[in-house]
Amino acid sequence: MATVNPTAHYAEKGSGYFNIDRHDLFQLVPSGSGRVLDIGAAEGSMLVALKQSGKAREVVGVELMAIPGGKQNRVEIDRFIIADIEQQSLDLEPESFDVIICGDVLEHLRDPWSALQYLTGFLHHGGTFVISLPNILYWRAFARIVLGDFRYAPSGVLDRTHLRFFCRKNMLDLVRSAGLKIRTVEPSFRRHQLLRSDRLMNALSLGIGERFLAQQYLITAEKPGES
């Protein structure tokens, strides 16, 4: 059987795929977080923003590949690791981070359940996980599937590099499977100014349409204290 290079499809993506500012995830990181680990840190913008804003004292990023022209080598970033977290062990101290970010990462993994369990080992008790996952029920993707067309795309819910698909219930099951306690769950349109129409549609439906209007769900979860 031929060996598949995990970076092959990512290398074909344009630079815009890696330098999208995630203000929604940034807002969910508690101020004064101390040490922050960003899994799938792309070109490093989130790490730089967290450091410059004073939200984090130390920032560490992990990404599958080096991004030419990105910020992975910026002085604000304390450490940047190039690694496949499903194939390589991360040389990090257990329970040493206050916050771990997984922004649209877990759906790209072969076994996100095991990966999340592994990453939870680097979060100290009482620490926060900030997670974003695409919603397979998002109306654009769902309508295409209902019409019999499960066609992959360069980006979005049906990104060709997505290996796993979730709706809200399954996302929460995934997070809880790692022993994490759910704090908040919200559709991504609540924090995006450009998605005002989705917020309006959700309000008009009295919230019933949320599951179809949310392109992603943003989840914060806590690692419970030692018993």
Contacts in CASP RR format, 6 or more apart in sequence:
PFRMAT RR
TARGET T0000
AUTHOR 0000-0000-0000
METHOD contacts of the structure
MODEL  1
MATVNPTAHYAEKGSGYFNIDRHDLFQLVPSGSGRVLDIGAAEGSMLVAL
KQSGKAREVVGVELMAIPGGKQNRVEIDRFIIADIEQQSLDLEPESFDVI
ICGDVLEHLRDPWSALQYLTGFLHHGGTFVISLPNILYWRAFARIVLGDF
RYAPSGVLDRTHLRFFCRKNMLDLVRSAGLKIRTVEPSFRRHQLLRSDRL
MNALSLGIGERFLAQQYLITAEKPGES
6 64 0 8 1.000
6 84 0 8 1.000
6 87 0 8 1.000
7 64 0 8 1.000
7 65 0 8 1.000
9 160 0 8 1.000
9 161 0 8 1.000
10 64 0 8 1.000
10 65 0 8 1.000
10 161 0 8 1.000
11 65 0 8 1.000
13 154 0 8 1.000
13 155 0 8 1.000
15 43 0 8 1.000
15 67 0 8 1.000
15 68 0 8 1.000
15 69 0 8 1.000
17 42 0 8 1.000
17 154 0 8 1.000
17 155 0 8 1.000
18 42 0 8 1.000
18 43 0 8 1.000
18 67 0 8 1.000
18 70 0 8 1.000
19 42 0 8 1.000
19 43 0 8 1.000
19 45 0 8 1.000
19 67 0 8 1.000
19 70 0 8 1.000
20 42 0 8 1.000
21 45 0 8 1.000
21 46 0 8 1.000
21 49 0 8 1.000
22 45 0 8 1.000
22 46 0 8 1.000
22 103 0 8 1.000
22 132 0 8 1.000
23 191 0 8 1.000
24 132 0 8 1.000
24 188 0 8 1.000
24 191 0 8 1.000
24 192 0 8 1.000
24 218 0 8 1.000
25 46 0 8 1.000
25 101 0 8 1.000
25 103 0 8 1.000
25 130 0 8 1.000
25 132 0 8 1.000
25 218 0 8 1.000
26 46 0 8 1.000
26 49 0 8 1.000
26 50 0 8 1.000
26 53 0 8 1.000
26 55 0 8 1.000
27 191 0 8 1.000
28 130 0 8 1.000
28 184 0 8 1.000
28 218 0 8 1.000
28 220 0 8 1.000
29 36 0 8 1.000
29 50 0 8 1.000
29 55 0 8 1.000
29 56 0 8 1.000
29 99 0 8 1.000
29 101 0 8 1.000
29 128 0 8 1.000
29 130 0 8 1.000
30 55 0 8 1.000
30 98 0 8 1.000
30 99 0 8 1.000
30 128 0 8 1.000
31 54 0 8 1.000
31 55 0 8 1.000
32 54 0 8 1.000
32 55 0 8 1.000
32 56 0 8 1.000
32 57 0 8 1.000
32 98 0 8 1.000
33 50 0 8 1.000
33 55 0 8 1.000
33 56 0 8 1.000
33 57 0 8 1.000
33 98 0 8 1.000
33 99 0 8 1.000
33 128 0 8 1.000
34 56 0 8 1.000
34 57 0 8 1.000
34 58 0 8 1.000
34 98 0 8 1.000
34 99 0 8 1.000
35 56 0 8 1.000
35 57 0 8 1.000
35 58 0 8 1.000
35 59 0 8 1.000
35 60 0 8 1.000
35 96 0 8 1.000
35 97 0 8 1.000
35 98 0 8 1.000
35 99 0 8 1.000
36 47 0 8 1.000
36 50 0 8 1.000
36 55 0 8 1.000
36 56 0 8 1.000
36 58 0 8 1.000
36 59 0 8 1.000
36 60 0 8 1.000
36 97 0 8 1.000
36 98 0 8 1.000
36 99 0 8 1.000
36 100 0 8 1.000
36 101 0 8 1.000
37 60 0 8 1.000
37 61 0 8 1.000
37 62 0 8 1.000
37 92 0 8 1.000
37 97 0 8 1.000
37 99 0 8 1.000
37 100 0 8 1.000
37 101 0 8 1.000
37 119 0 8 1.000
37 122 0 8 1.000
38 44 0 8 1.000
38 46 0 8 1.000
38 47 0 8 1.000
38 59 0 8 1.000
38 60 0 8 1.000
38 61 0 8 1.000
38 62 0 8 1.000
38 100 0 8 1.000
38 101 0 8 1.000
39 61 0 8 1.000
39 62 0 8 1.000
39 85 0 8 1.000
39 100 0 8 1.000
39 101 0 8 1.000
39 102 0 8 1.000
39 103 0 8 1.000
39 105 0 8 1.000
39 119 0 8 1.000
40 61 0 8 1.000
40 62 0 8 1.000
40 63 0 8 1.000
40 64 0 8 1.000
40 102 0 8 1.000
40 103 0 8 1.000
40 105 0 8 1.000
41 47 0 8 1.000
41 61 0 8 1.000
41 62 0 8 1.000
41 63 0 8 1.000
41 72 0 8 1.000
41 80 0 8 1.000
41 101 0 8 1.000
42 63 0 8 1.000
42 67 0 8 1.000
43 67 0 8 1.000
43 69 0 8 1.000
43 70 0 8 1.000
43 71 0 8 1.000
43 72 0 8 1.000
44 61 0 8 1.000
44 63 0 8 1.000
44 67 0 8 1.000
44 70 0 8 1.000
44 71 0 8 1.000
44 72 0 8 1.000
44 74 0 8 1.000
44 77 0 8 1.000
44 80 0 8 1.000
45 71 0 8 1.000
46 101 0 8 1.000
47 59 0 8 1.000
47 60 0 8 1.000
47 61 0 8 1.000
47 71 0 8 1.000
47 74 0 8 1.000
47 76 0 8 1.000
47 77 0 8 1.000
47 80 0 8 1.000
48 59 0 8 1.000
48 71 0 8 1.000
48 74 0 8 1.000
48 76 0 8 1.000
48 77 0 8 1.000
50 56 0 8 1.000
50 59 0 8 1.000
51 59 0 8 1.000
51 76 0 8 1.000
51 77 0 8 1.000
52 76 0 8 1.000
56 99 0 8 1.000
58 78 0 8 1.000
59 76 0 8 1.000
59 77 0 8 1.000
59 78 0 8 1.000
60 77 0 8 1.000
60 78 0 8 1.000
60 79 0 8 1.000
60 80 0 8 1.000
60 81 0 8 1.000
60 92 0 8 1.000
60 97 0 8 1.000
61 77 0 8 1.000
61 79 0 8 1.000
61 80 0 8 1.000
61 81 0 8 1.000
62 80 0 8 1.000
62 81 0 8 1.000
62 82 0 8 1.000
62 83 0 8 1.000
62 85 0 8 1.000
62 90 0 8 1.000
63 72 0 8 1.000
63 80 0 8 1.000
63 81 0 8 1.000
63 82 0 8 1.000
64 82 0 8 1.000
64 83 0 8 1.000
64 84 0 8 1.000
65 82 0 8 1.000
66 72 0 8 1.000
66 82 0 8 1.000
71 77 0 8 1.000
72 80 0 8 1.000
73 80 0 8 1.000
81 90 0 8 1.000
81 91 0 8 1.000
83 90 0 8 1.000
85 109 0 8 1.000
85 115 0 8 1.000
85 118 0 8 1.000
85 119 0 8 1.000
86 109 0 8 1.000
86 110 0 8 1.000
86 111 0 8 1.000
86 114 0 8 1.000
86 115 0 8 1.000
90 122 0 8 1.000
92 122 0 8 1.000
93 122 0 8 1.000
94 121 0 8 1.000
94 122 0 8 1.000
95 121 0 8 1.000
95 122 0 8 1.000
95 123 0 8 1.000
95 124 0 8 1.000
95 125 0 8 1.000
96 122 0 8 1.000
96 124 0 8 1.000
97 122 0 8 1.000
97 123 0 8 1.000
97 124 0 8 1.000
97 127 0 8 1.000
98 123 0 8 1.000
98 124 0 8 1.000
98 127 0 8 1.000
98 128 0 8 1.000
99 123 0 8 1.000
99 127 0 8 1.000
99 128 0 8 1.000
99 129 0 8 1.000
99 130 0 8 1.000
100 119 0 8 1.000
100 120 0 8 1.000
100 122 0 8 1.000
100 123 0 8 1.000
100 128 0 8 1.000
100 129 0 8 1.000
100 130 0 8 1.000
101 129 0 8 1.000
101 130 0 8 1.000
101 131 0 8 1.000
102 116 0 8 1.000
102 119 0 8 1.000
102 129 0 8 1.000
102 130 0 8 1.000
102 131 0 8 1.000
102 132 0 8 1.000
103 130 0 8 1.000
103 131 0 8 1.000
103 132 0 8 1.000
104 132 0 8 1.000
104 133 0 8 1.000
104 134 0 8 1.000
104 216 0 8 1.000
106 112 0 8 1.000
106 115 0 8 1.000
106 116 0 8 1.000
106 131 0 8 1.000
106 133 0 8 1.000
106 164 0 8 1.000
106 174 0 8 1.000
107 133 0 8 1.000
107 134 0 8 1.000
107 162 0 8 1.000
107 163 0 8 1.000
107 164 0 8 1.000
107 165 0 8 1.000
107 166 0 8 1.000
108 161 0 8 1.000
108 162 0 8 1.000
108 163 0 8 1.000
108 164 0 8 1.000
109 115 0 8 1.000
109 163 0 8 1.000
109 164 0 8 1.000
110 163 0 8 1.000
112 164 0 8 1.000
112 174 0 8 1.000
113 174 0 8 1.000
113 177 0 8 1.000
113 178 0 8 1.000
116 174 0 8 1.000
116 175 0 8 1.000
116 177 0 8 1.000
116 178 0 8 1.000
116 180 0 8 1.000
117 177 0 8 1.000
117 178 0 8 1.000
117 179 0 8 1.000
119 178 0 8 1.000
120 129 0 8 1.000
120 178 0 8 1.000
120 179 0 8 1.000
120 180 0 8 1.000
120 223 0 8 1.000
123 129 0 8 1.000
123 223 0 8 1.000
124 223 0 8 1.000
125 223 0 8 1.000
125 224 0 8 1.000
125 225 0 8 1.000
125 226 0 8 1.000
126 222 0 8 1.000
126 223 0 8 1.000
126 224 0 8 1.000
126 225 0 8 1.000
127 222 0 8 1.000
127 223 0 8 1.000
128 183 0 8 1.000
128 220 0 8 1.000
128 221 0 8 1.000
128 222 0 8 1.000
129 175 0 8 1.000
129 180 0 8 1.000
129 219 0 8 1.000
129 220 0 8 1.000
129 221 0 8 1.000
129 222 0 8 1.000
129 223 0 8 1.000
130 218 0 8 1.000
130 219 0 8 1.000
130 220 0 8 1.000
131 171 0 8 1.000
131 175 0 8 1.000
131 218 0 8 1.000
131 219 0 8 1.000
131 220 0 8 1.000
131 221 0 8 1.000
132 188 0 8 1.000
132 216 0 8 1.000
132 217 0 8 1.000
132 218 0 8 1.000
132 219 0 8 1.000
133 166 0 8 1.000
133 171 0 8 1.000
133 174 0 8 1.000
133 216 0 8 1.000
133 217 0 8 1.000
133 219 0 8 1.000
134 156 0 8 1.000
134 157 0 8 1.000
134 159 0 8 1.000
134 162 0 8 1.000
134 165 0 8 1.000
134 166 0 8 1.000
134 215 0 8 1.000
134 216 0 8 1.000
135 157 0 8 1.000
135 166 0 8 1.000
135 167 0 8 1.000
135 168 0 8 1.000
135 171 0 8 1.000
135 187 0 8 1.000
135 211 0 8 1.000
135 214 0 8 1.000
135 215 0 8 1.000
135 216 0 8 1.000
135 217 0 8 1.000
136 142 0 8 1.000
136 157 0 8 1.000
136 165 0 8 1.000
136 166 0 8 1.000
136 167 0 8 1.000
137 167 0 8 1.000
137 168 0 8 1.000
137 211 0 8 1.000
137 212 0 8 1.000
137 214 0 8 1.000
138 157 0 8 1.000
138 212 0 8 1.000
138 213 0 8 1.000
138 214 0 8 1.000
138 215 0 8 1.000
139 212 0 8 1.000
139 213 0 8 1.000
140 157 0 8 1.000
140 215 0 8 1.000
141 156 0 8 1.000
141 157 0 8 1.000
141 158 0 8 1.000
142 212 0 8 1.000
144 150 0 8 1.000
144 151 0 8 1.000
144 158 0 8 1.000
150 158 0 8 1.000
151 158 0 8 1.000
152 158 0 8 1.000
152 159 0 8 1.000
152 160 0 8 1.000
152 162 0 8 1.000
153 159 0 8 1.000
153 160 0 8 1.000
154 160 0 8 1.000
156 215 0 8 1.000
157 165 0 8 1.000
157 215 0 8 1.000
166 174 0 8 1.000
167 211 0 8 1.000
168 185 0 8 1.000
168 211 0 8 1.000
168 214 0 8 1.000
168 217 0 8 1.000
171 185 0 8 1.000
171 217 0 8 1.000
171 219 0 8 1.000
172 182 0 8 1.000
172 185 0 8 1.000
172 219 0 8 1.000
175 182 0 8 1.000
175 219 0 8 1.000
175 221 0 8 1.000
176 182 0 8 1.000
179 223 0 8 1.000
179 224 0 8 1.000
180 221 0 8 1.000
180 222 0 8 1.000
180 223 0 8 1.000
180 224 0 8 1.000
181 221 0 8 1.000
181 222 0 8 1.000
181 223 0 8 1.000
181 224 0 8 1.000
182 219 0 8 1.000
182 220 0 8 1.000
182 221 0 8 1.000
183 220 0 8 1.000
183 221 0 8 1.000
183 222 0 8 1.000
184 218 0 8 1.000
184 219 0 8 1.000
184 220 0 8 1.000
185 217 0 8 1.000
185 218 0 8 1.000
185 219 0 8 1.000
186 217 0 8 1.000
186 218 0 8 1.000
187 198 0 8 1.000
187 202 0 8 1.000
187 210 0 8 1.000
187 213 0 8 1.000
187 214 0 8 1.000
187 215 0 8 1.000
187 216 0 8 1.000
187 217 0 8 1.000
187 218 0 8 1.000
188 195 0 8 1.000
188 214 0 8 1.000
188 215 0 8 1.000
188 216 0 8 1.000
188 217 0 8 1.000
188 218 0 8 1.000
189 195 0 8 1.000
189 198 0 8 1.000
189 199 0 8 1.000
189 202 0 8 1.000
189 213 0 8 1.000
189 214 0 8 1.000
189 215 0 8 1.000
190 199 0 8 1.000
191 218 0 8 1.000
198 213 0 8 1.000
198 214 0 8 1.000
201 209 0 8 1.000
201 213 0 8 1.000
202 209 0 8 1.000
202 210 0 8 1.000
202 213 0 8 1.000
END
